[in-house]
Amino acid sequence: MNWVLSNLDTIGDATTAHLAIAIPPIIIAFVLSIPIGWLVVRLQRPGSSRFSAGLGSGIVTFAGLLYAIPSLALFVALPGIIGTSLTSPVNVIISLTIYGLALMVRSTVDGLTSVDGATAAAATAMGYSSAQRFFRVELPLAGPVLLAGLRVVAVSTISLTTVGAVLGIQSLGSLFTDGLARGIFEEIISGIVMVLVLAFAIDAVLVLVGRLVMPWTRRTRTSQRSARRVLQQAEVAS
């Protein structure tokens, strides 16, 4: 505890550096997954050719396989591909974006596929263009599934960011490596605790944002709880 109190600035700097690396990949992966998911759904829509359906499935499969790439190997190999230095945070940001896409593409496809076809057809009948139908109907209805996927991406990204410390890139992982090298147990524990705190905090923020931008999900959950209470009361009465 004495080490923690004496090194709050160090912990704060590591936390700030961690967020600076972790937040951009979460946002970029989410944004990029939307057009990719849209493309896959269009390729796999009913009536499409076997080639189109196979291509859509191939995109999802390929995206999922990206997550199987070892993180440290990707951090080391990427500088030789894009021409950055080994200790550049850009390598970690790009790598984490790839991992985020690997998770988010599947969630986006599932979310857009879950939209009821009759609802989309009704929007078309009301005169919505394809773009209007997507942004005003399909995307909002897919929101809960997208949010669930984004929460997984956020937690995964916060965790994987620590691996960059092995290459000398500052983050909360630096507390692990420095603590191990110097034999300071409190430093290691403080790094673990702060990673958990960040993961829970960002997850809570995403849930709050989801409730703000998708207020209809709150009404749905309230209706479901009310229905369960009515059924329980009916069972007791019977």
N, C-alpha and C positions, 0 to 999 in steps of 0.2 A: 504493500500500500504506500510505503514511503517513496518508492520509485515513481509510482503513478502521480502522486502529488507534486513531486519534484520535476516531472517531465510532462506536464499538461500541454505545454507549447509544442513539444515533439509529437504528442498524440494528436493535437489539433491540426498540425501541419500535415501529418500522415493521412488524417481523415479528409482534409480538404483535397489533397492530391488524389486520394482514392476516388472521391466523388467526381473530380474533374476528368478522370479516365473512364469511370463506369457509366456516368449519365449519358454522354453522347452515343455510345453504342446502343443503349436501350432505345433512345429516341430514333436513331437512324434505322435500326432493325425493324421497329414498328412501322415507320413510314415506308420503307422499301417493301415490306411484306404485303402491303395493301395492293399495289399494282400486280405483284407476282401472284397473290392469291386470286385477284380478279381474273388474271389471264388463265390460271389453272381451271377455275370454275367455268369460264367460257369455253375452254377446250374440252371440258368434260360434260358439257350440258347435253341433255337428251337430244338425240338426232345427230350428234356429231359423228364424224368418221372414226374408225378404229385407230387411225394414225393420230388424230387429234386427242382422243381419249388417252392413248398410250403416252403421248408427249406430255400431257398434263400430269399423269401419274409419275412419269419419269422425273419431272421437275420437283415434285414433292419428295420422291425417293432420294434424289440427289441432294436436296436441301437437308434432309434428315441425316444423310451419311456424313455431311460436313461436321456434325457434332462429334463424330467418332475420331476426328483428327486430334491427336494429343496436343494439349494447349502449349506446353513448353516447346515442342517441336515446331509448332506453327509460329510461335513468337521468334524462334531462331531463324526459321526459313524465310519468313516474310521480308526481312531487310534486303536479302539478296534478290528478291523479286521486284520490290518497289523502289529499291535504292536508298533506303533510309539507314541511319545508324542503328546498331544493335540495341542501344539504350534509349532510343526515341520512343516516347509514349504513343506515337502514331501507330507503331506496330501493334501495341496492345489494343488500341481502339479499333483498328481494322479487324484484328483477330476476334475480338469480342463481338463485333458487329456480325461477323460470319457465324459465330455460334448463336447469336440472337436470332438471325434469320433461319438457322437450322430448326429452331424451336417455333418461331413465330409463323413461318409459312404454313405449317400444318394447321395451326390454330386459326389462321385467317381463312384457309380453305374450308375448314369445318364450320366456322362461323357463317361464312357466306352461303355455304351449302344448306345450313339449317334454316335459312329464310324460306318461309312458306311460298311455294310457287304461285298460289292463288293471290297472295298479297302483292307480289311483284306484277302479276297480270292485271290486277285492279289498278295499280299505279300507272301502268301503260295505258289502260282504258281511260284513265282520267287525263291523259294527254302529256304525261311525263316523258321527257326524252330519256335515252339510255343513261346519260350522265346524271340527270336529275333523279331518276329512279335509284341509281346506285348510291348517290351521296345522301339523298333525303329519305330513302326507304330501306334499301338493302344493308347499307353500312350501319345505320343506327340499330336495326334489328339484330345485326350480328355483333353488336357492341359487347354484350355480356360475355360471349365466348372470346372475343378479342381481348377483353380485359383480363380474363382468366389466363390466357396465354401470355399476356404482357407481364403479369405478376410473376409467372414462372421465369420468364426471361430476365426480369429485374433481379430476382434472388440469385439466379445462376450467374449473372454478370457480376454482381457484387462479390460473389465468392471467387470467380475465376480471375478477377482483377488482382488478387493477391499473388498469383503465380508470377507476374511480371517482376516482383521483387527479387527473384532469383537472378534476373539479368541486371539488377541495379536500378530498376525503375521504381521511384518512390510511390508507396501506397501503404495501406495498413499491413500489407505483407512484409514491409520493411521491418516492422516490429518483430515479426517472426524470425526473420533471418538474423537481424541484429541481436535479438534476445538469445537465439541459439549460439551465435558466435561468442557472445560475452557471458553466457551462462546466467542470464537474468530472467528468471521464471516469471516475474511480474510483468515484464515487457511482453513476453509471449502471450500471457493470459489477457493483457489489456488489448492486444491486437485482435485476439479471437472475440473478445466481448464487443469491441467496436464494430467488427464485421457483422456480428449478429444484430447489434443495435441498428446499424445502417439498413440491413436487410428488412428488419421489422418496420423501421420508420418509412422506408420507401414503399413497402407493401401497403402500409396504412394510408400513405398519401395517395397511392393509386386507387385504393378502395374509396377514399373520400372523393377524389376526382370523378370516379365512375358514378358515384351517387349524385354528384352535381350535374354531370352532363347527361346522365340517363335516369332521370327521376321516375320514369315509368317502371323501372325495375323495383323501386321501393314500394310502389303501389301493388305490384304483382306479389311481392313477398308478403305484404300486409294482408292481401286478399287470401293468400294461401294459408297464413297463420289463422285468419278468421275462420276459414273453412275447416281447418283442423279442429279448432275449438268447438265449432258447431257439431262436428261429428263426434267428438269426445263427449259433449253434453248429451247428445242423442243416445250414445252407447250407455252412459250412466243412467239415463232416464228409463231405458229399456231393461 
